């Protein structure tokens, strides 16, 4: 059974407009928005705020975009991606990533270290993700071995993102860095 709905004049107009839009959806989405909506712009959201005990809240800047490098030296650690031996076309070789924790930090032996390689023309990798199985973690140092084979002679670029962690007695830093290394295969 259908029910009859009694609606006031202005509400009836809105209801009819709504029902008209439902019946002809394509016509409604082609209509221009009312002038107030067309000119109103939403303000950008405020930056995220992080507060620690005893510190005043301050905006947190977005992660800076840093170009990939073969070396990083920061207060808590050094990271280097370096060649390991000479390279020859068609011959298996490797590169090595060394993470050195600076006092009072140490290498985090519980963290799942990982290096995600970028595909590279002229290079073949044993795996595009080098995981904890290829990582040797010592007290202040972690070493990641990256197996590779140059397909041809010439210059090639090994690059990717390293995920790692160093800790001190109070905190663990979970870090990631973009690394790149140019190699020359004979």
Secondary structure, DSSP 8 states (H G I E B T S, - for coil): --------HHHHHHHHHHHHHHHTHHHHHTS---HHHHH---------EE--TTS--EE---------BSEEE-SSEEEEEEEES-B-TTSEEEEEEEEEE-TT-EE-TTS--EEEE---TTEEES-SEE-GGGEEE-SSEEEEEEEEEESSSEEEEEEEEEEEEEE-SS-EEEEEEEEEEEEEE-
